[in-house]
């Protein structure tokens, strides 16, 4: 046996196991992220599917019994996964994430009005809870936003 | 003894022979990995769900004390910084919570109707001129977000791209 030289190591089981672990952690990560902003989006038959890579996602979800009131309603507002505590905070986070996104995409030259914003708000929430997010966009001069909706036929 | 002893090496040999007869690369690891990748994409697609992005416009916030109440069909305010004031015909769709369930919509000549009836009436009024029309949604604070999105969706179906809720009064 020693005369036949070293047998090559079979890496297939290793790749298999590592792939399974990667998938497991991706799914767990995804679930954890979803949990922070689980919203039931309003339905829509029109819209488009692709999202700009520099997009800042503002998620507005119900938060029964939560400490922060938005328009008199306990809700959870997060900007690209980071939770906001008041209206000024939404603006600050949009600027922060928007600047990073624009720099990554290499567009805009730091022009905040060109930050692509998607508002994913729960369909059952009253308008007053979503209004601060819209107001923050308006205050930053972002006149075009996209609403996250659930695609229906 | 000779039967069992002779059978085993025979089987082993035949397996080796079978492997030896198999020419070309070993496909098993590739199929393995491809299957895992396939399952991964299927699972991620199921998680992401069919999300659709609807384009809307955010009107400029009205300054304190400013009355931003143009009547339906009336000309826009002479304010260039307002994205919804660009020489277009402005329709206002007011949404308010009905005493029972649902939302009452007013606009385009319809009073306290459903959102769909108002948008149908709007569609009849603007035939062929959708690109010169803008829709300002004026929801009461308690109106569900779903209704605002519904107006946006129906306006876009009519070909109106400049549609947005009046928000942002600080």
Interface residues (C-beta under 8 A of the other chain):
Chain A: X12 X15 X16 X19 X20 X23 X26 X27 X30 X31 X34 X41 X42 X43 X44 X45 X46 X47 X48 X49 X51 X60 X71 X72 X87 X118 X121 X122 X123 X124 X125 X126 X127 X128 X129 X130 X131 X134 X135 X137 X138 X139 X142 X143 X144 X145 X146 X147 X148 X149 X150 X151
Chain B: X28 X29 X32 X33 X36 X37 X39 X40 X43 X44 X47 X49 X50 X51 X52 X53 X54 X55 X56 X57 X58 X59 X60 X61 X83 X95 X139 X140 X141 X142 X143 X144 X145 X146 X148 X149 X150 X152 X153 X156 X157 X165 X167 X168 X169 X170
